[in-house]
Amino acid sequence: MLRRQFLSTLPAAPAAFTAAPRPNVLIFLADDLGWHDVGFHGSEIATPHIDRLASQGVRFERAYSFPVCSPTRSGLMTGRSPMRLGVAYTVIRPWSTYGVPLRERFMPQAFLDAGYQTAIAGKWHLGHSRRAFFPNARGFTSAYGHMNGAIDYFTHMRDGGLDWNRNGKSVREEGYSTFLLGDEATRFIRNRDKARPFFLYVPFNSPHAPPQAPPEYLARYSSIADPRRRTYAAMTTAMDDTIGRVLATLDSENIARDTLVLFFSDNGGPLPQGATNTPLRAGKGATFEGGIRVPACMRFPGRVTPGAVSQQVLTMCDYFPTLAAAADVSPGDTLPLDGRNLWPAISTGKAEPREDLFFSIGRAGGIQYAVHRRQWKLVREIPASGAPTNLLFHILDDPNETTSLSAANPALVADLAAAIDRWAALHPPGGVREGPQPSGYKAPPQWAEAALP
């Protein structure tokens, strides 16, 4: 537990120690933000508020997510591998009836049990076919936003059906979704019970497709010739400005020093949409570094060193046990966590070695895996037919994955490939797989009301 020491001014009184109030926890999750698409990585895109978080806190240079949305979000919320959860290969599609299994305990449930107020304002993407999969059933007492990915930013529709709700009831509202989510986050902070800490999760749908930005933001990037890059930049800056509004609310409420703020992206940037992951290889939808290494930072005044740059290897599965430890909250899980509590490493600045870390993505015609083992990384592609391809990289010396060393290290390649096979065997039979949209699929008029009880 965080401790604050109070020294008495009376000579006869000994020093007393009282428990400090638990910190607030605020998570910003960007959707499809590229490695190079933040100011602190040298981008031409203006992200001053994200950059401020990085300069006032610790910047993670080896933070990893999965290659697409749902796997990252499932690992974040449960601290368990997406492979165990059945969402290791693709996202939960609008026509899917799958959701993260109900036996899993979500991070907001742990914080709620510890007396926190819990809220989400943003994209869920962890199951929508049953109300038991909804955020309100998984630890969030306040839930606002959308269930699927790729909604229209202005109409809030997905495939012709309204996907915008408050606490499981559809609402029709005017406005750009990024700004509406910021409005909700600031409203929640201002209207909170000030006697209790809060856990606030703000998973943006920006800068994910469809490429839509307010005209005034597009005008700010008129000098960018590529229309894809111009729109992507505008969407990213609109998100950054929204983050700035939420951070300003912490300041105006005089609680910035009492709030741990985490920012990261759910996967690497999509190159066809105008994202950049330079100098990393590839992008969203791949297990190369450009698809899984993401911009990330954490601010916690007085608890992490401002301006620190950490080489600690961490994944989205580590955030649940790490944030719980920082807030003195018990995860309370009966199922073993795959993520590790890295709060000691983050708070002291001393990186800890990691066990094998695995990644996967279903692709047209096969599956691509990856495993990190200390200084090594194997990218293994298994086609629908034919022999697998193995690319071995010394990831510390070659972070951009330019030179495969597979031929010179056959025993290591075989060992890492076997480790991937053992990990892949954890996938439940009913988990989601990549596949075509079913014939006759039609979206419901209102997504929230279409869910089964």
C-alpha positions in Angstrom: 0.0 0.0 0.0 1.2 3.5 -0.8 2.3 5.2 2.5 2.7 8.8 3.6 4.7 9.7 6.6 3.5 12.4 9.0 6.0 13.7 11.5 4.4 15.1 14.7 5.5 18.4 15.9 5.0 17.2 19.5 8.3 15.8 21.0 6.5 13.0 22.9 4.6 11.7 19.9 6.3 9.1 17.7 6.2 9.2 13.9 2.9 7.8 12.6 2.1 6.2 9.2 -1.3 6.4 7.6 -2.5 4.9 4.4 -2.7 7.4 1.6 -5.9 7.4 -0.4 -5.8 5.0 -3.4 -5.0 6.8 -6.7 -7.4 7.3 -9.5 -6.6 5.2 -12.6 -7.2 6.6 -16.1 -6.5 4.5 -19.2 -6.4 6.1 -22.7 -6.3 3.5 -25.5 -5.7 4.7 -29.1 -7.1 2.6 -31.9 -4.6 1.9 -34.7 -2.0 4.5 -33.7 1.3 3.9 -35.5 4.7 3.7 -33.7 5.9 6.9 -35.5 2.6 8.8 -35.3 3.3 10.6 -32.0 5.4 13.7 -31.5 7.7 12.0 -29.0 8.7 9.6 -31.8 9.4 12.4 -34.3 6.1 12.6 -36.1 4.9 15.6 -38.0 1.4 14.9 -36.5 0.8 17.2 -33.6 0.2 15.2 -30.3 1.3 17.7 -27.7 -0.9 16.3 -24.9 0.2 12.7 -25.4 3.8 14.1 -25.6 3.2 15.9 -22.3 2.1 12.6 -20.6 5.4 11.0 -21.9 7.6 13.9 -20.7 5.9 14.1 -17.3 6.0 10.3 -16.8 7.8 7.2 -18.2 7.9 6.4 -21.8 7.9 2.7 -22.8 10.0 1.8 -25.8 9.2 -1.9 -25.7 5.5 -2.0 -25.1 3.6 -4.7 -27.0 0.0 -5.2 -28.1 -1.5 -7.8 -30.4 -1.8 -7.1 -34.1 -5.5 -6.2 -34.0 -8.2 -4.8 -31.6 -10.1 -7.5 -29.7 -7.1 -9.6 -28.7 -5.4 -6.6 -27.1 -8.5 -5.4 -25.4 -9.2 -8.9 -24.0 -5.7 -9.2 -22.6 -5.9 -5.7 -21.1 -9.1 -6.4 -19.3 -8.3 -9.8 -18.0 -4.5 -10.0 -17.7 -4.7 -13.3 -19.5 -3.5 -14.4 -22.9 -5.9 -13.9 -25.8 -5.1 -17.5 -26.8 -6.8 -18.8 -23.7 -9.7 -16.4 -24.3 -10.4 -17.6 -27.8 -9.6 -14.2 -29.4 -6.0 -14.7 -30.5 -6.5 -14.7 -34.3 -9.0 -12.0 -35.2 -11.4 -9.4 -33.9 -15.0 -10.2 -32.8 -16.9 -9.4 -35.9 -20.4 -7.8 -36.0 -21.9 -11.2 -37.0 -20.0 -13.1 -34.3 -21.9 -14.5 -31.3 -18.6 -14.9 -29.4 -17.5 -12.9 -26.4 -14.7 -13.1 -23.8 -15.8 -16.1 -21.6 -17.9 -15.2 -18.7 -15.7 -17.1 -16.2 -13.0 -14.4 -16.8 -12.6 -11.6 -14.2 -12.2 -8.2 -15.7 -9.9 -5.4 -14.3 -12.8 -3.0 -13.5 -14.4 -5.8 -11.3 -11.2 -5.8 -9.2 -11.3 -2.0 -8.8 -15.0 -2.0 -8.1 -14.6 -4.6 -5.4 -11.9 -2.3 -3.9 -14.4 0.6 -3.6 -13.6 2.4 -6.9 -16.1 4.1 -9.2 -15.7 2.5 -12.6 -16.6 3.8 -16.0 -15.9 3.2 -19.7 -16.3 5.8 -22.5 -15.4 4.3 -25.8 -15.1 1.2 -27.9 -15.8 -2.2 -26.3 -15.2 -4.9 -29.0 -15.2 -7.8 -26.5 -18.6 -9.3 -27.2 -22.0 -7.9 -28.1 -24.4 -10.8 -28.8 -25.4 -11.3 -25.2 -26.0 -8.7 -22.5 -23.7 -10.7 -20.2 -20.9 -9.6 -22.5 -21.7 -5.9 -22.1 -19.4 -3.6 -20.1 -22.0 -3.1 -17.4 -21.9 -6.9 -16.7 -18.2 -6.9 -16.4 -17.4 -4.4 -13.8 -18.3 -1.0 -15.3 -21.0 0.8 -13.4 -21.1 3.5 -16.1 -20.8 2.5 -19.8 -21.0 4.8 -22.8 -19.9 4.3 -26.4 -20.1 1.5 -28.9 -19.8 -2.3 -29.1 -18.2 -2.9 -32.5 -15.3 -1.4 -34.3 -15.3 0.8 -37.4 -18.4 2.8 -36.7 -19.2 6.0 -38.6 -17.7 8.9 -36.6 -20.7 11.2 -37.2 -23.7 8.9 -37.5 -22.4 6.2 -35.0 -23.7 3.5 -37.3 -22.2 0.1 -38.1 -23.4 -1.7 -41.2 -26.6 0.4 -41.1 -27.4 -0.2 -37.4 -27.0 2.3 -34.6 -24.1 1.4 -32.4 -24.1 4.0 -29.7 -25.4 3.4 -26.3 -25.4 4.4 -22.6 -25.5 1.6 -20.1 -26.9 -0.8 -22.7 -29.6 1.4 -24.2 -29.2 3.0 -27.6 -28.9 6.7 -27.8 -29.0 9.0 -30.8 -26.6 11.9 -30.4 -25.1 14.5 -32.7 -21.4 14.9 -32.8 -18.0 13.5 -33.7 -17.5 10.3 -31.7 -14.0 11.2 -30.5 -15.3 14.5 -29.0 -18.4 12.8 -27.5 -16.2 10.3 -25.7 -14.1 13.2 -24.3 -17.3 14.9 -23.2 -18.4 11.8 -21.3 -15.0 11.3 -19.7 -14.8 14.9 -18.4 -18.4 14.7 -17.2 -17.7 11.5 -15.3 -14.6 13.1 -13.6 -16.5 16.3 -12.6 -19.6 14.4 -11.4 -17.8 11.7 -9.5 -18.2 10.9 -5.9 -15.2 12.8 -4.6 -14.9 10.6 -1.5 -14.0 7.6 -3.6 -11.3 7.0 -6.2 -12.2 6.2 -9.8 -11.2 3.8 -12.6 -11.9 5.3 -16.0 -11.2 3.5 -19.3 -11.3 5.7 -22.4 -10.8 3.4 -25.5 -11.0 5.7 -28.5 -12.1 4.4 -31.9 -9.6 6.9 -33.4 -7.7 6.9 -35.7 -9.2 3.6 -36.9 -11.1 3.5 -40.2 -13.4 4.8 -41.6 -11.2 7.8 -42.4 -13.3 10.7 -41.1 -12.2 13.9 -39.5 -13.8 17.3 -38.7 -13.1 19.9 -41.5 -11.2 22.2 -39.2 -8.7 19.4 -38.4 -8.3 18.5 -42.0 -7.5 22.1 -42.7 -4.6 22.0 -40.2 -2.9 19.4 -42.4 -3.6 20.8 -45.9 0.2 20.7 -46.5 0.1 16.8 -46.5 -0.4 15.7 -50.1 -1.5 12.1 -49.5 -5.3 12.3 -48.6 -5.0 9.1 -46.5 -2.2 10.5 -44.4 -3.9 13.9 -44.1 -7.1 12.4 -42.7 -5.2 10.0 -40.4 -3.2 13.0 -39.0 -6.3 15.0 -38.5 -8.0 12.2 -36.7 -5.0 11.6 -34.5 -4.7 15.3 -33.5 -8.5 15.4 -32.8 -7.9 12.5 -30.4 -4.9 14.2 -28.8 -6.9 17.4 -28.2 -9.6 15.3 -26.6 -7.0 13.7 -24.3 -5.9 17.2 -23.5 -9.4 18.2 -22.4 -9.6 15.2 -20.1 -6.2 16.0 -18.6 -7.2 19.6 -18.1 -10.2 18.4 -16.2 -7.9 16.5 -13.8 -6.0 19.8 -13.3 -9.1 21.8 -12.7 -10.4 19.2 -10.2 -7.0 19.3 -8.5 -6.5 15.6 -8.8 -3.8 15.2 -11.4 -1.2 14.3 -8.7 -3.6 11.6 -7.4 -4.2 10.0 -10.8 -2.2 7.3 -12.6 -2.6 7.8 -16.4 -1.7 5.1 -18.9 -1.7 5.7 -22.6 -1.0 3.1 -25.4 -2.2 1.9 -28.7 -4.1 -1.4 -29.3 -1.8 -2.4 -32.3 0.5 -0.9 -34.8 -0.6 1.5 -37.4 -2.4 0.4 -40.6 -0.2 1.4 -43.5 -3.0 1.4 -46.2 -4.8 4.0 -44.0 -1.8 6.4 -43.9 -0.2 5.3 -40.7 3.6 5.1 -40.2 5.6 2.7 -38.0 9.0 3.8 -39.2 11.6 2.4 -38.7 9.7 -0.8 -37.6 8.8 -3.5 -40.1 5.2 -3.9 -41.4 2.1 -2.7 -39.5 -1.3 -3.6 -38.2 -2.3 -7.2 -38.9 1.3 -8.6 -38.7 3.4 -10.0 -35.8 6.5 -8.1 -37.1 7.4 -5.2 -34.7 5.4 -2.6 -36.7 2.3 -4.5 -35.9 2.8 -5.1 -32.2 5.3 -2.6 -30.8 3.2 0.4 -29.9 3.7 4.0 -28.4 3.0 3.9 -24.7 3.6 6.0 -21.6 2.5 6.3 -18.0 2.3 9.3 -15.7 2.0 9.0 -12.0 3.3 12.1 -10.2 5.7 11.3 -7.4 5.7 7.6 -8.2 7.4 7.4 -11.6 10.4 9.4 -12.8 9.4 12.3 -15.2 11.1 12.0 -18.6 12.3 8.4 -18.0 12.6 6.2 -21.0 12.1 2.5 -20.1 13.3 -0.5 -22.0 11.1 -2.8 -19.9 9.4 -5.4 -22.1 5.7 -5.4 -21.3 2.5 -6.4 -23.0 -1.2 -5.5 -22.6 -1.6 -8.5 -20.3 0.7 -6.9 -17.8 -1.3 -3.8 -17.2 -4.0 -5.4 -15.0 -1.6 -6.8 -12.4 0.7 -3.7 -12.7 -2.1 -1.1 -12.2 -3.6 -3.2 -9.4 -0.3 -3.2 -7.6 0.2 0.5 -8.1 -3.2 1.2 -6.6 -2.9 -1.5 -3.8 -5.9 -3.4 -5.3 -6.0 -7.2 -5.3 -6.7 -8.7 -8.7 -8.7 -11.3 -6.8 -8.5 -13.8 -9.7 -9.1 -17.5 -9.2 -7.7 -18.1 -12.7 -3.9 -17.6 -13.1 -2.8 -14.4 -14.8 -0.5 -14.5 -17.8 0.5 -10.9 -17.2 3.1 -9.9 -14.6 3.1 -7.2 -12.0 5.8 -4.9 -13.4 5.1 -2.0 -11.0 8.4 -2.6 -9.1 10.3 -2.4 -12.4 8.4 0.7 -13.6 8.6 2.6 -10.3 12.3 1.9 -9.7 13.4 2.1 -13.3 15.1 -1.3 -13.1 13.9 -3.5 -16.0 13.1 -7.1 -15.3 13.8 -10.1 -17.7 10.7 -11.7 -19.3 9.5 -15.1 -20.0 8.6 -16.1 -23.6 5.9 -13.7 -25.0 3.7 -14.8 -27.8 1.7 -13.1 -30.6 -0.6 -14.3 -33.4 -2.9 -13.2 -36.2 -5.1 -15.0 -38.6 -4.5 -14.0 -42.2 -5.9 -14.9 -45.6 -4.4 -18.2 -46.3 -2.8 -18.9 -43.0 -1.6 -17.8 -39.6 1.4 -15.7 -38.5 2.9 -16.2 -35.0 5.7 -14.6 -33.2 7.6 -15.4 -29.9 10.0 -13.1 -28.0 12.6 -14.9 -26.0 15.0 -12.4 -24.4 17.3 -11.2 -27.2 15.6 -13.4 -29.9 12.4 -13.2 -31.8 10.9 -15.8 -34.2 8.2 -14.9 -36.7 6.6 -18.1 -37.9 4.2 -18.1 -40.9 2.0 -21.2 -41.4 0.2 -21.2 -44.7 -3.0 -23.0 -45.4 -0.9 -25.4 -47.4 2.8 -25.9 -47.8 5.7 -25.6 -45.4 6.0 -23.0 -42.6 8.4 -20.1 -43.0 10.6 -19.2 -40.0 12.3 -15.8 -39.6 14.7 -15.5 -36.6 15.9 -12.1 -35.5 18.3 -10.9 -32.9 15.7 -8.3 -31.8 18.1 -6.2 -29.6 20.6 -5.7 -32.4 18.1 -5.8 -35.2 14.8 -4.2 -33.9 13.7 -3.5 -37.5 13.9 -7.1 -38.4 16.0 -6.8 -41.5 18.2 -9.9 -41.3 16.9 -13.4 -40.6 19.4 -15.7 -38.7 17.3 -18.8 -39.0 19.7 -20.8 -41.2 22.5 -20.3 -38.7 20.4 -21.3 -35.6 18.3 -24.4 -36.6 18.1 -25.8 -33.0 16.8 -22.5 -31.6 14.3 -22.1 -34.4 13.0 -25.6 -33.7 12.7 -24.9 -30.0 10.9 -21.6 -30.5 8.5 -23.2 -33.0 7.7 -25.9 -30.5 7.0 -23.3 -27.9 4.6 -21.6 -30.3 2.8 -24.9 -30.9 2.3 -25.5 -27.2 0.9 -22.0 -26.8 -1.4 -22.3 -29.7 -2.9 -25.5 -28.2 -4.4 -23.3 -25.5 -7.0 -21.9 -28.0 -10.5 -23.1 -27.1 -12.4 -25.0 -29.9 -15.2 -22.4 -30.0 -12.9 -19.3 -30.3 -13.1 -16.8 -33.1 -11.3 -17.4 -36.4 -10.9 -15.4 -39.5 -13.6 -16.0 -42.0 -15.9 -14.4 -44.6 -19.1 -12.5 -43.7 -21.9 -15.0 -43.6 -24.4 -15.0 -46.4 -27.6 -13.1 -45.5 -25.9 -11.1 -42.7 -27.8 -7.9 -41.8 -27.1 -5.6 -38.9 -29.9 -4.9 -36.4 -31.5 -1.5 -36.3 -30.0 -0.9 -32.9 -27.0 -3.0 -31.7 -27.6 -2.7 -28.0 -31.2 -3.9 -28.1 -30.3 -6.8 -30.4 -28.3 -8.6 -27.7 -29.8 -11.6 -26.0 -30.6 -11.5 -22.3 
